[in-house]
Structure formats: C-alpha cells, structure tokens
C-alpha cells in the first residue's frame, strides 16, 4: 500500500473497458522479479494460498482453458500455474516499473466510513482494487481480448483478488496508509513491525508453521475446511461488497485494541484471534477468485 499518488491512469470508469486494452503494456512474458517490493497485501505465501484454493475449485472447462492460456509461459520445461509464486505475485514485482498500476492494489476506505463510496475512495487515486477486480474480470472474459492482454489481465486479477482480502488494503485510519504507519511489536520479533506487515506476513507464516506446511499444502488444508454453505455465501456480491467486508474486518479485528499510531505490544489473544481471521480471509479470497475465473472461462 505504499506509494499512494493521484496522477496515475484509472483502470475503471465507464470508458475504461475501451481504454484498458491500450493501457496494458505488453509484458506478459516477463516473470522476472525486479527486487523485493515494499510491504503490500499478503506476502508471497498469502497470494500463493489464495491462488491455489482457487485452482482447486476450478471447473474442468475453466482449468483446461486457463492451462491453454498459460501454455506459452514455460519455466525449465514446467507448465505455469496461477499458484506459481512468480505468477500470482507478478503484479507486485512489476509495480515499481509500472507505477500507474500501484493504486489498483488497494482502496483507502476511511476507518469511520459508513459505506464504500467510489467517488471518495476510488477516484482520487485514479483507480483502486474494487475497479481493478471488476475490470480485469471483464477483460479476461471478453472474446475480443488478445491472448497477450488476457494473460496479463489474468495475472492482475489473481493478484488483486488476493489483495482485496487483506483487510488493511481496504481501510486506513488517520492517514496511516493501511497500517503502514502504525508500528507494533509482534511476539518473538524484537524489532518493531508495521501493522500492515503483521497481516501481510507474520500471521500467515505463523499459521503455516503451526501446521508445518508450505503454502501449497496449507492452501489444500484450508480448502478442505470450506463448507458448502460458506462457499455459497461467499460467492455472492460484487467486488465493492467484498472490499467493504474486508474494511469491516479491519475496523472490528485488525485495528481493534491498537492505538492510533501504534506502539502496542500485540497480545497472545490478538495474535491467536487474528490467525483465524487471516485463515478466513484467505479462504474467502480463494472461493471468490475461483468464481470469477469459472465465469470468465466458461
């Protein structure tokens, strides 16, 4: 969520469907990292988990079509999957070189807002994650979209759905840029941490370490724990609804008990409670990403 600015092109709005194609720089074949990006939604593991849950929920038809789209991208002869680290995290790796995409990773809904307001929360940043998820879903479903643009759109969509489910990508309090200016002490780590990084990385890793699993195995475990009732409920709504839901998680869970500006030593109860919240958000993200992909590739 770093690097907020107001001069980048907007990926949404009524005329965006026509202009988005021309905005997309044709770099879909580039999977090289350009250095470690600054803190933003979910670390690499979180995005792998969301993407893998979605993979496990693809219809046979969507799985086949996505596989065909990815067939042009090879790494040492191995076919690329959307849960591969360099694929689902690609949007972070190119963010520095393609600064116009930076606002698409988040939406700064004020802490005390009563609802999501696209004019207030999205327009000032020239686009946001709400519009990015909506527009890239439409782009990859459009039969007139070129394969190169569709591939890049898929990379963005996979990543941004994950971003949207990190609560601090849908909220800010007192201008703290989604917890990037709120410093806390995480148990077992002497150096103060950004609250944003606690949710990006530390809570996810703590859950994986507890189960002694890597990201792919942990994703399979979380997927196995999603009930039919949860799946049906989570598929409902729009990207705006999902962002507002994440915002409310930030208000009621993420920022709960944390003073403005931080300085708090996180309690065992805070960490334990929010480990479960993180698991829930990763599962929601995976279910919703699968729903969008199944619809786009039907």
DRENMI-261113 format. One record per residue: residue in one letter; y, x negated, z of N, C-alpha, C in turn; residue number from 1. Coordinates in steps of 0.2 Angstrom, whole numbers, plus 5000, padded with zeros to 4 digits. Atoms other than C-alpha are relative to their C-alpha. Layout:
<recs>
   res   n.yy   n.xx   n.zz   ca.yy   ca.xx   ca.zz   c.yy   c.xx   c.zz     n
     A      Y      X      Z       Y       X       Z      Y      X      Z   NUM
...
</recs>
This chain:
<recs>
   res   n.yy   n.xx   n.zz   ca.yy   ca.xx   ca.zz   c.yy   c.xx   c.zz     n
     X   4994   4996   5000    5000    5000    5000   5006   4996   5000     1
     X   4995   5004   5000    5011    4985    4999   5004   5000   4993     2
     X   4997   5000   5007    5024    4983    4985   5003   5007   4998     3
     X   4997   4994   5002    5032    5000    4986   5007   4999   4996     4
     X   4994   5000   5004    5045    5002    4972   5002   5006   4996     5
     X   4998   4994   5003    5054    5015    4962   5001   5000   4993     6
     X   4998   5001   5007    5055    5008    4945   4994   5000   4995     7
     X   5005   5001   5004    5038    5009    4938   4998   5007   4996     8
     X   5001   4994   5004    5032    5022    4925   4995   5005   5004     9
     X   5004   4995   4997    5025    5038    4931   4994   5002   4996    10
     X   5007   4998   5003    5006    5042    4927   4999   5007   4999    11
     X   5001   4993   5000    5009    5061    4929   5005   5003   4996    12
     X   4995   4995   5003    5021    5075    4924   4998   5003   4994    13
     X   5002   4996   5006    5020    5087    4910   4999   4996   4994    14
     X   5001   5004   5007    5022    5074    4896   4996   4994   5001    15
     X   5004   5006   4999    5011    5061    4904   4993   5000   4996    16
     X   5006   5000   5004    4995    5067    4895   5001   4996   4993    17
     X   4999   5003   5006    5003    5061    4879   5002   4993   5000    18
     X   4997   5007   5000    5011    5045    4885   4995   4995   5004    19
     X   5004   5004   4996    4997    5039    4897   4996   4995   4995    20
     X   5003   5004   5005    4987    5033    4882   5003   4994   4998    21
     X   4996   5005   5002    5001    5022    4876   5001   4995   5006    22
     X   4998   5005   4994    5004    5015    4894   4994   4996   5001    23
     X   5005   5004   4998    4987    5009    4896   4999   4994   4996    24
     X   5001   5006   5004    4986    4991    4892   4993   4998   4999    25
     X   5007   5001   5002    4970    4986    4883   4997   4994   5003    26
     X   5003   5006   4997    4962    4975    4896   4994   5002   5003    27
     X   5006   4997   4997    4946    4985    4899   4995   4995   5001    28
     X   5006   5005   5000    4935    4970    4896   5002   4994   5004    29
     X   4998   5005   4995    4944    4959    4909   4998   5002   5007    30
     X   5002   4998   4993    4935    4959    4925   5001   4994   5005    31
     X   4999   5006   4996    4941    4943    4932   5005   5001   5006    32
     X   4995   4999   4994    4950    4943    4949   5006   4995   4999    33
     X   4994   5004   5000    4967    4936    4950   5003   4998   5007    34
     X   4999   5002   4993    4966    4930    4968   4999   5006   5005    35
     X   5001   4995   4995    4964    4940    4984   5006   5005   5000    36
     X   4995   4995   5000    4975    4956    4983   5003   5001   5008    37
     X   4998   4998   4994    4986    4961    4998   4996   5006   5003    38
     X   5004   4994   4997    4979    4974    5010   5002   5007   4997    39
     X   4999   4993   5003    4977    4991    5002   4994   5004   5002    40
     X   5005   4996   4998    4965    5005    5003   4993   4998   4999    41
     X   5007   5003   5000    4947    5001    5008   4999   4993   4998    42
     X   5001   5007   5002    4942    4983    5007   4994   5001   4994    43
     X   5005   5000   5005    4929    4979    4993   4994   5004   5002    44
     X   5006   4997   4998    4915    4986    5003   5001   5008   5000    45
     X   4998   4993   5000    4923    5003    5005   5000   5003   4993    46
     X   5000   4998   5006    4925    5005    4987   4993   5000   4997    47
     X   5006   5000   5002    4908    5000    4983   4996   5006   5003    48
     X   5004   4994   4997    4901    5013    4995   5002   5007   4997    49
     X   4998   4994   5003    4911    5027    4988   4997   5001   4993    50
     X   5003   5000   5007    4906    5022    4970   4992   5001   5000    51
     X   5007   4999   5000    4888    5021    4975   4997   5007   5002    52
     X   5002   4993   4999    4887    5038    4983   5001   5004   4994    53
     X   4999   4996   5006    4894    5045    4968   4995   4999   4994    54
     X   5006   5001   5005    4881    5036    4957   4994   5004   5002    55
     X   5006   4997   4998    4868    5043    4967   5000   5008   4999    56
     X   4999   4992   5001    4875    5061    4964   5001   5002   4993    57
     X   4999   4998   5007    4877    5060    4945   4995   5004   4997    58
     X   5005   4996   5004    4869    5072    4934   4996   4995   4995    59
     X   5003   5004   5005    4856    5064    4921   5005   4999   4994    60
     X   4996   5000   5006    4868    5068    4907   5006   4995   5002    61
     X   4995   5004   4998    4883    5060    4916   4998   4993   5001    62
     X   5003   5007   4999    4873    5045    4921   4999   4996   4993    63
     X   5002   5003   5007    4867    5042    4903   5007   4999   4996    64
     X   4994   5001   5003    4885    5044    4896   5004   4995   5003    65
     X   4996   5005   4996    4893    5033    4909   4997   4993   4998    66
     X   5004   5006   5001    4879    5020    4906   5002   4998   4993    67
     X   4998   5002   5007    4883    5020    4887   5007   4998   4999    68
     X   4993   5003   5000    4902    5018    4890   5000   4993   5003    69
     X   5000   5007   4997    4898    5003    4901   4996   4995   4997    70
     X   5005   5005   5004    4886    4995    4889   5003   4994   4997    71
     X   4997   5005   5003    4899    4985    4882   5002   4994   5005    72
     X   4998   5005   4995    4903    4976    4898   4993   4997   5003    73
     X   5006   5004   4998    4890    4963    4902   5002   4995   5005    74
     X   4999   5006   4996    4888    4950    4916   4994   4997   5001    75
     X   5006   5004   5000    4875    4937    4914   4994   5005   4997    76
     X   5005   4996   5002    4865    4950    4904   4998   5006   5004    77
     X   5002   4994   4995    4865    4963    4918   5005   5005   4998    78
     X   4996   4994   5001    4872    4980    4914   5005   5002   5006    79
     X   4995   4999   4995    4888    4985    4923   4999   5007   5003    80
     X   5000   4993   4997    4888    5000    4936   5006   5001   5003    81
     X   4993   4998   4997    4903    5009    4943   5000   4997   5007    82
     X   5000   5003   4993    4897    5002    4960   5001   4993   5001    83
     X   5000   5007   5000    4898    4984    4955   5007   4998   5003    84
     X   4994   5002   4997    4912    4975    4965   5006   5000   4995    85
     X   4994   5001   5005    4922    4970    4950   5002   5006   4996    86
     X   4998   4994   5003    4922    4987    4943   5004   5005   5004    87
     X   4997   4995   4996    4926    4998    4957   5006   4997   5004    88
     X   4994   5003   4997    4939    4986    4964   5005   4997   4995    89
     X   4996   5003   5005    4946    4981    4947   5008   5002   5000    90
     X   4993   4998   4999    4962    4991    4950   5004   4996   5005    91
     X   4997   5005   4995    4966    4980    4965   5001   4994   4997    92
     X   4999   5007   5003    4963    4964    4955   5005   5000   4995    93
     X   4995   5000   5005    4975    4969    4941   5007   5002   5002    94
     X   4994   4997   4997    4988    4976    4952   5006   4996   5000    95
     X   4994   5004   5000    4999    4961    4953   5003   4999   4993    96
     X   4998   5001   5007    4999    4958    4934   5003   5006   4997    97
     X   4998   4994   5003    5002    4976    4931   5003   5005   5005    98
     X   4996   4997   4995    5015    4981    4943   5001   5008   5000    99
     X   4998   4993   5001    5018    4998    4935   4994   5005   5003   100
     X   5005   4996   4998    5001    5004    4942   5000   5000   5008   101
     X   5000   5001   4993    5005    4999    4960   5001   5007   5004   102
     X   4999   4993   4997    5012    5017    4965   4994   5005   5000   103
     X   5005   4995   5001    4996    5025    4959   4995   5000   5005   104
     X   5005   5001   4995    4986    5019    4974   5001   5004   5006   105
     X   4999   4997   4994    4994    5029    4987   5005   5006   4999   106
     X   4995   4995   5000    5005    5044    4991   5003   5000   5008   107
     X   4997   5001   4993    5018    5042    5006   5002   5007   5002   108
     X   4998   4993   4997    5017    5060    5014   5003   4998   5007   109
     X   4997   5001   4993    5029    5059    5029   4995   5002   5006   110
     X   5004   4999   4994    5020    5059    5046   5001   5008   5002   111
     X   4999   4993   4997    5028    5076    5051   5001   5005   4995   112
     X   5000   4995   5006    5027    5084    5034   4996   5006   5002   113
     X   5004   4994   4999    5021    5102    5034   4995   5002   4994   114
     X   5004   4999   5006    5013    5101    5017   5001   4994   4995   115
     X   4998   5005   5005    5012    5089    5002   5005   5003   4995   116
     X   4995   4998   5005    5027    5090    4991   5001   4995   4995   117
     X   5001   5005   5006    5025    5082    4974   5007   4997   4998   118
     X   4994   5002   5001    5044    5081    4972   5002   4994   5005   119
     X   4998   5005   4995    5047    5072    4988   4995   4994   5001   120
     X   5005   5005   4999    5031    5062    4989   4997   4996   4994   121
     X   5002   5003   5005    5027    5058    4972   5005   4997   4995   122
     X   4995   5002   5006    5042    5057    4960   5004   4994   5002   123
     X   4996   5006   4998    5052    5044    4970   4996   4993   4999   124
     X   5004   5006   5001    5038    5032    4967   4997   4999   4993   125
     X   5002   5000   5007    5036    5036    4949   4992   5000   4999   126
     X   5008   4999   5000    5018    5042    4951   4997   4999   5007   127
     X   5003   5002   4994    5006    5042    4965   4992   5002   4999   128
     X   5007   4999   5000    4987    5044    4969   4998   5007   4998   129
     X   5002   4993   5001    4987    5063    4968   5000   5001   4992   130
     X   5000   5000   5007    4993    5062    4950   4996   4996   4996   131
     X   5005   5005   5004    4983    5047    4945   4993   5003   5000   132
     X   5007   4997   5000    4967    5055    4950   4999   5006   4995   133
     X   4999   4994   5005    4972    5071    4941   5000   4998   4993   134
     X   4999   5002   5007    4977    5062    4925   4995   4996   4997   135
     X   5006   5004   5002    4963    5050    4924   4994   5004   4999   136
     X   5005   4995   5001    4951    5064    4926   5000   5003   4994   137
     X   4999   4997   5007    4958    5072    4911   4999   4996   4995   138
     X   5001   5004   5006    4959    5057    4901   4993   4998   4998   139
     X   5007   5002   5001    4941    5052    4903   4996   5006   4997   140
     X   5003   4994   5002    4936    5070    4899   5002   5001   4993   141
     X   4997   4998   5006    4947    5070    4883   4996   4997   4994   142
     X   5004   5003   5006    4936    5068    4867   5004   4995   4995   143
     X   4995   5004   5005    4951    5060    4858   5002   4994   5003   144
     X   4999   5006   4997    4952    5046    4870   4996   4995   4998   145
     X   5004   5006   5003    4947    5029    4863   4995   4998   5006   146
     X   5005   5002   4995    4932    5021    4871   5003   4995   5005   147
     X   4997   5005   4996    4943    5007    4877   5004   5003   5006   148
     X   4996   4997   4995    4955    5018    4886   4996   5004   5005   149
     X   5005   4996   4995    4941    5029    4893   4997   4995   5005   150
     X   5003   5004   4996    4933    5014    4900   5005   4998   5006   151
     X   4995   5002   4996    4949    5008    4908   5002   5006   5005   152
     X   4998   4994   4996    4953    5026    4914   4994   5001   5005   153
     X   5005   5000   4996    4936    5026    4922   5000   4995   5006   154
     X   4999   5005   4995    4939    5010    4932   5006   5003   5005   155
     X   4994   4997   4996    4956    5018    4938   4997   5006   5004   156
     X   5002   4994   4996    4948    5034    4943   4995   4999   5006   157
     X   5005   5001   4994    4933    5027    4953   5004   4997   5005   158
     X   4997   5003   4995    4945    5016    4962   5005   5005   5004   159
     X   4995   4996   4996    4959    5029    4966   4997   5006   5004   160
     X   5003   4995   4996    4947    5042    4972   4998   4997   5007   161
     X   5001   5004   4994    4942    5029    4985   5006   4999   5004   162
     X   4993   5001   4996    4960    5025    4989   5002   5007   5003   163
     X   4997   4993   4997    4964    5044    4992   4997   5001   5006   164
     X   5004   4998   4994    4951    5045    5005   5001   4995   5006   165
     X   4998   5004   4994    4958    5031    5016   5006   5003   5002   166
     X   4995   4996   4998    4969    5041    5027   5007   4997   5000   167
     X   4994   5003   5000    4983    5028    5028   5003   4999   4993   168
     X   4997   5000   5007    4985    5029    5009   5003   5007   4998   169
     X   4997   4993   5001    4991    5047    5011   5005   5002   5006   170
     X   4996   4999   4994    5003    5045    5026   5004   4994   5001   171
     X   4996   5006   4997    5017    5034    5033   5004   5003   5006   172
     X   4996   4998   4994    5026    5035    5049   5006   4995   5002   173
     X   4994   5004   4999    5044    5029    5052   5000   4994   4995   174
     X   4999   5005   5005    5043    5019    5036   4995   4994   5001   175
     X   5004   5005   4999    5028    5009    5041   4995   4998   4994   176
     X   5004   5002   5007    5020    5009    5023   4993   5001   5002   177
     X   5007   4999   4999    5004    5017    5028   4997   4996   5005   178
     X   5003   5004   4995    5001    5007    5044   5001   4992   4998   179
     X   4999   5007   5002    5006    4990    5035   5005   4997   5005   180
     X   4995   5003   4995    5020    4988    5048   4998   5002   5007   181
     X   5002   4998   4993    5010    4994    5063   4995   4995   5002   182
     X   5005   5006   4998    5001    4979    5072   4997   5002   5006   183
     X   5004   4998   4994    4987    4982    5084   4995   4994   5001   184
     X   5006   5005   4999    4973    4972    5092   4994   5003   5000   185
     X   5006   4998   5001    4956    4975    5086   4995   4997   5005   186
     X   5004   5003   4995    4942    4972    5099   4996   4994   4996   187
     X   5004   5005   5002    4934    4955    5096   5004   4995   4995   188
     X   4996   5004   5004    4948    4948    5085   5007   4999   5004   189
     X   4994   5002   4996    4962    4938    5094   5006   5001   4996   190
     X   4994   4999   5004    4975    4939    5080   5001   5007   4999   191
     X   4998   4993   5001    4985    4955    5079   4998   5002   4992   192
     X   5001   4997   5006    4980    4966    5064   5004   5006   4998   193
     X   4996   4994   5002    4989    4978    5053   4995   5006   5001   194
     X   5004   4994   4999    4983    4996    5057   4996   5002   4993   195
     X   5003   4999   5007    4980    4998    5038   4994   4996   4999   196
     X   5006   5004   5001    4968    4983    5038   4994   5002   5005   197
     X   5005   4998   4996    4959    4990    5053   4995   5006   4996   198
     X   5003   4994   5004    4955    5006    5042   4997   4997   4994   199
     X   5002   5003   5006    4953    4996    5026   4993   4996   5001   200
     X   5006   5005   4999    4940    4983    5033   4996   5001   5006   201
     X   5004   5001   4994    4936    4982    5051   4996   5006   5002   202
     X   5004   4995   4998    4930    4999    5054   4994   5001   4996   203
     X   5006   5000   5005    4919    4999    5038   4995   4995   5002   204
     X   5004   5006   4999    4912    4982    5042   4996   5001   5007   205
     X   5003   4999   4994    4908    4987    5060   4994   5005   4999   206
     X   5005   4995   5001    4898    5002    5054   4994   4996   4996   207
     X   5006   5003   5004    4888    4991    5041   4997   4995   5004   208
     X   5003   5004   4996    4885    4978    5054   4995   5003   5005   209
     X   5004   4996   4996    4878    4991    5066   4994   5001   4997   210
     X   5007   4998   5003    4865    4996    5054   4997   4994   4996   211
     X   5002   5006   5003    4863    4978    5047   4998   5001   4993   212
     X   5000   4998   5008    4866    4984    5029   5005   4997   4996   213
     X   4994   5002   5005    4876    4978    5014   5002   5007   4998   214
     X   4997   4994   5002    4887    4990    5006   4996   5005   4996   215
     X   5004   4996   5004    4874    4997    4993   4995   5004   5005   216
     X   5005   4997   4995    4861    5001    5007   5004   5005   5005   217
     X   4997   4996   4996    4874    5008    5018   5002   5007   4997   218
     X   4998   4994   5004    4880    5020    5004   4994   5004   5000   219
     X   5006   4996   5001    4862    5026    5002   4999   5004   5007   220
     X   5001   4997   4993    4861    5029    5021   5005   5006   5001   221
     X   4995   4995   4999    4877    5039    5021   4999   5006   4995   222
     X   5002   4994   5005    4872    5049    5005   4995   5004   5003   223
     X   5006   4996   4997    4856    5054    5014   5002   5005   5005   224
     X   4998   4996   4994    4866    5062    5028   5005   5005   4998   225
     X   4995   4995   5002    4877    5073    5017   4996   5006   4999   226
     X   5004   4994   5000    4871    5091    5019   5002   5004   4994   227
     X   4998   4996   5006    4871    5104    5005   5007   5004   5002   228
     X   4994   4996   4998    4884    5114    5015   5006   4995   4999   229
     X   4994   5005   5001    4896    5098    5016   5001   4999   4993   230
     X   4999   5001   5007    4893    5095    4998   5004   5006   4996   231
     X   4997   4995   5003    4898    5112    4993   5007   5001   5002   232
     X   4994   5000   4997    4913    5112    5004   5005   4995   4997   233
     X   4995   5006   5002    4920    5095    4999   5001   5000   4993   234
     X   4998   4999   5007    4919    5099    4980   5006   5004   4999   235
     X   4994   4996   5001    4932    5112    4982   5007   4997   5001   236
     X   4994   5002   4999    4950    5110    4980   5002   4995   4994   237
     X   4997   5005   5005    4962    5098    4970   5001   4993   5003   238
     X   4998   5007   4998    4967    5080    4971   5006   5001   5005   239
     X   4994   4999   4996    4983    5087    4980   4997   5002   5007   240
     X   5003   4998   4994    4972    5096    4993   4996   4994   5003   241
     X   5004   5006   4997    4961    5080    4996   5005   4995   5003   242
     X   4995   5004   4997    4977    5070    4999   5002   5003   5006   243
     X   4998   4997   4994    4983    5082    5011   4995   5000   5006   244
     X   5005   5001   4995    4967    5082    5020   5000   4993   5003   245
     X   5000   5007   4998    4967    5063    5021   5006   4999   5005   246
     X   4994   5000   4996    4985    5065    5028   4999   5002   5007   247
     X   5001   4997   4993    4980    5076    5042   4995   4996   5004   248
     X   5004   5004   4997    4966    5064    5046   5004   4994   5003   249
     X   4996   5006   4997    4979    5050    5048   5004   5003   5006   250
     X   4996   4998   4994    4990    5061    5059   4996   5001   5006   251
     X   5003   4997   4994    4977    5068    5070   4995   4994   5003   252
     X   5005   5005   4998    4965    5052    5071   5003   4993   4999   253
     X   4998   5007   5001    4972    5036    5063   5006   4998   5005   254
     X   4994   5001   4996    4989    5037    5072   4999   5002   5007   255
     X   5000   4997   4993    4983    5046    5087   4999   4994   5005   256
     X   4999   5004   4994    4987    5036    5103   5003   4993   4998   257
     X   4997   5006   5002    4995    5022    5093   5008   5001   5000   258
     X   4992   4999   5000    5014    5020    5097   5003   4998   4994   259
     X   4997   5002   5005    5026    5018    5084   5002   4993   5000   260
     X   4999   5007   5001    5027    5000    5078   4994   4996   5003   261
     X   5006   5003   4998    5010    4997    5086   5001   4996   5006   262
     X   5000   5004   4994    5007    4983    5099   4995   5003   5005   263
     X   5005   4997   4996    4992    4993    5106   4994   4996   4999   264
     X   5007   5003   5001    4975    4985    5110   4996   5007   4999   265
     X   5004   4994   5002    4963    4998    5102   4994   5000   5005   266
     X   5005   4999   4995    4951    5005    5115   4993   5001   4997   267
     X   5007   4999   5003    4932    5007    5113   5000   5007   4998   268
     X   5000   4993   5002    4935    5026    5112   5003   5001   4993   269
     X   4997   4999   5007    4947    5024    5097   4996   4997   4995   270
     X   5005   5003   5005    4935    5012    5088   4994   5004   4999   271
     X   5006   4997   5001    4920    5022    5091   5001   5007   4997   272
     X   4998   4994   5003    4928    5039    5087   5001   4999   4992   273
     X   4998   5001   5006    4935    5032    5071   4995   4997   4995   274
     X   5005   5002   5004    4920    5024    5065   4996   5006   4996   275
     X   5003   4994   5003    4913    5041    5062   5004   5003   4995   276
     X   4995   4997   5005    4929    5047    5054   5000   4996   4993   277
     X   5000   5004   5006    4928    5032    5042   4993   5002   4996   278
     X   5006   4998   5003    4910    5037    5038   5001   5006   4996   279
     X   4999   4993   5003    4915    5055    5034   5005   4999   4994   280
     X   4996   5001   5005    4929    5049    5023   4997   4997   4994   281
     X   5004   5003   5005    4918    5038    5013   4995   5005   4996   282
     X   5005   4995   5002    4905    5052    5011   5004   5005   4995   283
     X   4996   4996   5004    4919    5064    5005   5002   4997   4993   284
     X   4998   5003   5006    4925    5052    4993   4995   4999   4994   285
     X   5006   5001   5005    4908    5049    4985   4998   5007   4997   286
     X   5002   4993   5003    4904    5068    4983   5006   5002   4995   287
     X   4995   4998   5005    4921    5071    4975   5001   4996   4994   288
     X   5000   5004   5006    4920    5056    4963   4995   5003   4996   289
     X   5006   4998   5004    4903    5062    4958   5002   5007   4996   290
     X   4998   4993   5003    4910    5080    4955   5005   4999   4994   291
     X   4996   5001   5006    4924    5073    4944   4997   4997   4994   292
     X   5003   5003   5005    4913    5062    4934   4995   5004   4997   293
     X   5004   4995   5003    4900    5075    4931   5003   5005   4996   294
     X   4996   4995   5004    4913    5087    4925   5003   4996   4993   295
     X   4997   5003   5005    4921    5074    4914   4995   4997   4994   296
     X   5005   5002   5005    4904    5068    4906   4995   5005   4999   297
     X   5005   4995   5001    4895    5084    4904   4998   5001   4993   298
</recs>
